[in-house]
Amino acid sequence: MVYMFGFKIAVIGIGGFELLFFILVPFVMGLLGVYLITVGLWELRVGVDRKKYATYMFTGLALIVFLAMG
């Protein structure tokens, strides 16, 4: 057992810490990025607030490019 951030983590192959930070976090960031891009495109389609469109698209693309692929 390894204690990390006050929690017991079993280190067996790719379990615990490695699974969380090398597989799940990039996967969730990629999904969040795709969601934000979709919401941004919807804002552009509706055409009410272009600032929201730019914010959603930039954030979604940044999540995909810098966090999920990096």
C-alpha distances in whole Angstrom, upper triangle without the diagonal:
4,7,10,13,12,10,6,6,5,7,9,13,14,12,10,12,14,16,16,18,20,21,21,22,25,26,26,28,31,31,32,34,36,37,38,40,42,42,44,46,47,48,50,52,53,54,54,51,51,49,46,46,46,43,41,42,41,38,37,38,36,33,33,35,32,29,29,31,29
4,6,10,9,8,6,5,6,7,11,13,14,12,10,10,12,15,15,16,18,20,20,20,23,25,25,26,29,30,30,32,35,35,36,38,40,41,42,44,45,46,48,50,51,52,52,49,49,46,44,44,43,40,39,40,38,35,35,36,33,30,31,32,30,27,27,28,27
4,7,6,5,5,6,9,10,14,16,16,14,11,10,14,16,15,16,19,20,20,20,23,25,24,26,29,30,30,32,34,34,35,38,39,40,41,44,44,45,47,49,50,51,50,47,47,45,42,43,42,39,38,39,37,34,34,35,32,30,31,32,29,26,27,29,27
4,5,5,7,7,10,11,15,16,16,13,10,8,12,14,13,13,16,18,17,17,20,22,22,22,25,27,26,28,31,31,32,34,36,36,38,40,41,42,44,46,46,47,47,44,43,41,39,39,38,35,34,35,34,30,30,31,29,26,28,29,26,23,23,26,24
4,6,9,10,13,14,18,20,18,16,12,11,14,16,14,14,17,19,18,17,20,22,21,22,25,26,25,28,30,30,31,33,35,35,36,39,40,40,42,44,45,45,45,42,42,39,37,38,37,33,32,34,32,29,29,31,28,25,27,28,26,22,24,26,24
4,7,9,13,15,18,21,20,17,14,13,17,18,16,17,20,22,20,20,23,25,24,25,28,29,28,30,33,33,33,36,38,37,39,42,42,43,45,47,47,48,47,44,44,42,39,41,40,36,35,37,36,32,32,34,31,29,31,32,29,26,27,29,28
4,6,10,12,16,18,17,14,11,11,14,15,14,15,18,20,18,18,22,23,22,24,27,27,27,29,32,31,32,35,36,36,38,41,41,42,44,46,46,47,47,44,44,42,39,40,40,36,35,36,35,32,32,33,31,28,30,31,29,25,26,28,27
4,7,10,13,16,15,12,9,10,14,15,14,16,19,20,19,19,23,24,23,25,28,28,28,31,33,33,34,37,38,38,40,43,43,44,46,48,49,50,49,47,47,44,42,42,42,39,37,38,37,34,34,35,33,30,31,32,30,27,27,29,28
4,6,9,12,12,8,6,7,10,11,11,13,15,16,16,17,20,21,21,23,25,26,27,29,31,31,32,35,36,37,38,41,42,42,45,46,47,48,48,46,45,43,40,41,40,37,36,37,36,32,32,33,31,28,28,30,28,24,24,26,25
4,6,9,10,7,6,9,11,11,12,15,16,17,17,19,21,22,22,25,27,27,28,30,32,33,34,37,38,38,40,42,43,44,47,48,49,50,50,48,48,46,43,43,43,40,38,38,38,34,33,34,33,29,30,31,29,26,25,27,26
4,6,7,6,6,8,9,10,12,14,14,15,16,18,20,21,22,24,26,27,28,30,32,33,34,36,37,39,40,42,43,44,46,48,49,50,50,48,47,46,43,43,42,39,38,38,37,34,33,33,32,28,29,30,28,25,24,25,24
4,6,5,8,10,10,10,13,15,15,15,17,19,21,21,23,25,26,27,29,31,32,33,35,36,38,39,41,42,44,45,47,48,49,51,51,49,48,47,44,44,43,41,39,39,38,35,34,34,33,29,29,30,29,26,24,25,25
4,6,9,10,9,9,13,14,13,13,16,18,19,19,22,23,24,26,28,29,30,32,34,35,36,38,39,41,42,44,45,47,48,50,50,48,47,46,43,42,42,39,37,37,36,34,32,32,31,28,27,28,27,24,22,23,22
4,7,8,6,6,9,11,9,10,12,14,15,16,18,20,21,22,24,25,26,28,30,31,32,34,36,37,38,40,42,43,44,46,46,44,43,42,39,39,38,36,34,33,33,30,28,29,27,24,23,25,23,20,19,20,19
4,6,6,5,8,10,10,10,11,14,16,16,17,20,21,22,23,25,27,28,29,31,32,34,35,37,38,40,42,43,44,46,46,44,43,42,39,38,38,36,33,34,33,30,28,29,28,24,24,26,24,21,20,21,21
4,6,5,6,9,10,11,11,12,15,16,16,18,20,21,22,24,26,27,28,30,32,33,34,36,37,39,41,42,43,44,44,42,42,40,37,37,37,34,32,32,32,28,27,28,27,23,24,25,24,20,19,21,21
4,6,5,6,8,10,10,11,13,15,15,17,19,20,21,23,25,26,27,29,31,32,33,35,36,37,39,41,42,43,43,41,40,38,35,35,35,32,30,31,29,26,25,26,24,21,22,23,21,17,17,19,18
4,5,5,6,8,9,10,12,13,15,16,18,19,21,22,24,25,26,28,30,31,32,34,36,37,38,40,41,43,43,41,39,38,35,35,34,32,30,30,29,26,25,25,23,20,20,21,19,16,15,17,16
4,6,6,5,6,9,11,11,13,14,16,17,19,20,22,23,25,26,28,29,30,32,33,35,37,38,39,41,41,39,38,37,34,33,33,31,28,28,28,25,23,24,23,19,19,21,19,16,14,16,16
4,6,6,5,6,9,10,10,12,14,15,16,18,20,21,22,24,26,27,28,30,31,33,34,36,37,38,38,36,36,34,31,31,30,28,26,26,25,22,21,22,21,17,18,19,18,14,13,16,15
4,6,6,5,7,10,11,11,13,15,16,17,19,21,21,23,25,26,27,29,31,32,33,35,37,38,38,35,34,32,30,30,29,26,24,25,23,20,20,20,18,15,16,17,15,11,11,13,12
4,6,7,7,9,11,11,13,15,16,17,19,21,22,23,25,26,27,29,31,32,33,35,37,38,38,36,35,33,31,30,29,27,25,25,24,21,20,20,18,15,15,16,14,11,10,11,11
4,6,6,6,9,10,11,13,14,16,17,19,20,21,23,25,26,27,29,31,32,33,35,36,37,35,34,32,30,29,29,26,24,24,23,21,19,19,18,15,14,16,15,12,10,11,12
4,6,5,6,9,10,11,12,14,15,16,18,20,21,22,24,26,27,28,30,32,33,34,35,33,32,31,28,27,27,25,22,22,22,19,17,18,18,14,14,16,15,12,10,13,14
4,5,5,6,9,10,10,12,14,15,16,18,20,21,22,24,26,27,28,30,31,32,33,30,30,28,25,25,24,22,20,20,19,16,15,16,15,11,12,14,13,9,8,11,12
4,6,5,6,9,10,10,12,14,15,16,18,20,21,22,24,25,27,28,30,31,32,29,28,27,24,23,23,21,18,18,17,15,13,13,12,9,9,11,10,6,4,7,9
4,5,5,6,9,10,11,12,14,15,17,18,20,21,23,24,26,27,29,30,31,29,28,27,24,23,23,21,18,18,18,16,13,14,14,11,10,12,13,10,7,10,12
4,5,5,6,8,10,10,12,14,15,16,18,20,21,22,24,26,27,28,29,27,26,25,22,21,22,19,16,17,17,14,12,14,14,10,10,13,13,10,8,12,14
4,5,5,6,9,10,10,12,14,15,16,18,20,21,22,24,26,27,27,25,24,22,20,19,19,16,14,14,14,11,9,10,10,6,7,10,10,7,6,10,11
4,5,5,6,9,10,11,12,14,15,17,18,20,21,23,24,26,26,25,23,22,20,18,18,17,14,13,14,11,8,9,10,7,5,9,10,8,5,8,11
4,5,5,6,9,10,11,12,14,15,17,18,20,21,23,24,25,23,23,22,19,18,18,17,14,14,15,12,9,11,12,9,8,12,13,11,9,12,15
4,5,5,6,9,10,10,12,14,15,16,18,20,21,22,23,21,20,19,16,15,16,14,11,11,12,9,7,10,11,8,8,12,13,11,10,13,15
4,5,5,6,9,10,10,12,14,15,16,18,20,21,22,20,18,17,15,13,13,12,9,9,9,7,4,6,8,5,5,9,10,9,9,11,14
4,5,5,6,9,10,11,12,14,15,17,18,20,21,20,18,18,16,14,14,14,10,9,11,10,6,8,11,9,8,11,13,13,11,13,16
4,5,5,6,9,10,11,12,14,15,17,18,19,18,17,17,14,13,14,13,9,10,12,10,7,10,12,11,10,14,16,15,13,16,19
4,5,5,6,9,10,10,12,14,15,16,17,15,14,14,10,9,11,9,5,6,9,7,5,8,10,9,10,13,15,14,14,16,18
4,5,5,6,9,10,10,12,14,15,16,15,13,14,11,9,10,10,6,5,8,8,5,7,10,10,10,12,15,15,14,16,18
4,5,5,6,9,10,11,12,14,16,15,14,15,12,10,12,12,9,8,12,11,9,11,14,13,13,16,18,18,17,19,21
4,5,5,6,9,10,10,12,13,12,12,13,9,8,11,10,7,8,12,11,9,12,15,14,15,17,19,19,19,21,23
4,5,5,6,9,10,10,11,10,9,10,7,5,7,8,5,5,9,10,8,11,13,14,14,16,18,19,19,20,23
4,5,5,6,9,10,12,11,10,12,10,7,9,11,9,8,11,13,11,12,15,16,16,18,20,21,20,22,24
4,5,5,6,8,10,11,11,13,10,8,12,13,10,10,14,15,13,15,18,18,18,21,23,23,23,24,27
4,5,5,6,7,7,7,9,7,6,9,10,9,10,13,14,13,15,18,19,19,21,23,24,24,26,28
4,5,5,8,8,7,10,9,6,9,11,10,10,13,15,14,15,18,19,20,21,24,25,24,26,28
4,5,9,10,10,13,12,9,13,15,13,13,16,18,17,18,21,22,22,24,26,27,26,28,30
4,6,8,10,13,11,10,14,15,14,15,18,19,18,20,23,24,24,26,28,29,28,30,32
4,6,7,10,10,9,12,14,14,14,17,19,19,20,23,24,24,26,28,29,29,30,33
4,7,9,9,9,12,14,14,15,18,19,19,21,23,24,25,27,29,29,30,32,33
4,5,6,7,9,10,11,13,15,16,17,19,20,22,23,25,26,27,27,29,31
4,5,5,6,9,10,11,12,14,15,16,18,20,21,22,24,25,26,27,29
4,5,5,6,9,10,11,12,14,15,16,18,20,21,22,23,24,26,27
4,5,5,6,8,10,10,12,14,15,16,18,20,21,21,22,24,26
4,5,5,6,8,10,11,12,14,15,17,18,19,20,21,23,24
4,6,5,6,8,10,10,12,14,15,16,17,19,20,21,22
4,6,5,6,8,10,11,12,14,15,16,17,18,20,21
4,6,5,6,8,10,11,12,14,15,16,16,18,20
4,6,5,6,8,10,11,12,14,15,15,17,18
4,6,5,6,9,10,10,11,13,14,16,17
4,6,5,6,9,10,10,11,12,14,15
4,5,5,6,9,10,10,11,13,14
4,5,5,6,8,10,10,11,13
4,5,5,6,7,9,10,11
4,6,6,5,6,9,10
4,6,6,5,6,9
4,6,6,5,7
4,6,6,5
4,6,5
4,6
4
